[in-house]
Amino acid sequence: SPNPAVRTRPLKIRAFQPSDAAPLRHRFAGETRPPWLRLPPPYALEPLLAADEGLTRFVAESGRGDVVGLIALDTRGDFPLLLGPLVSDEQLAELLGNKLLDQALIAAAERGLEAVLLKADVREERAVSFLINQGFRVLDWREYYFEARPGDDEAEADDDASFAACPEMVSSDYAKLYQAIGSSLGRPDRADWERAEIFEHLQNTDLLCYAARQDGRYVGVIELTRRGPNEAEMTYGGVVPDAAELWGRFVASMLRHAWADWHLERVRLSVLAREVPPELQALGTSGFQRRRALLLLEKPLGQARLAAR
């Protein structure tokens, strides 16, 4: 019979070790055993298991010594983001999610962070209820996540516009387009860029820029940023208001270019918005498929600071 001392040993929360990667991969990788709270796209388990500066990771170890949970604090982006807790259903009775979350919040407070964010799929009602009970508040903004892969596009080419890669676009062209398009599908921080900043941006070797011209003028631009050898993220895009009818075909043409000439196998797009922007509604026939809609939840860290002391 099992050793009673082993069976009653308490759950342990500790720092991640490289040897934890294999049991975590076995427990959570793939579609067959999804965690209770899924990772928000584009995050995946494998990068979290690799050593990376800016990630603080904790695991839960069961009374039998099995690694049964994971949470990570990511401080590499514009805001501190909690990833997880990844917990199997059979561990919920041990309040594993609470314990992992508490440890991550204490670590964030010890770093002097004022608050942290967490993303949860709007369909995961149980997980959202859990987070609200832990003091998270749901923000007004949502993140809409799309993906495109070769063979998904349906739109035909548009004979009234010219779509092509745009290495020849100069800073003044870009500045005029940005002022006319705005930032509904991209970063809102470029309105005050000087021409030197725009020039440096366009020279980025990881930037794939695509432009739409009509009647001799630029009417749209789409930017892809490489995220790997065969993957890119659409980080900015739009058309001027009087060329709105070109948007769906413009996106489809850009994707065909990405598959054929840039040899990409996936393009992803994440958009923060209070409501679905009109520009997103045309993506379904252009090749992008909506994968998930994510709630953004925020947790102030005043209480965690007290716990850290």
Disulfide bonds with the S-S distance in Angstrom:
none
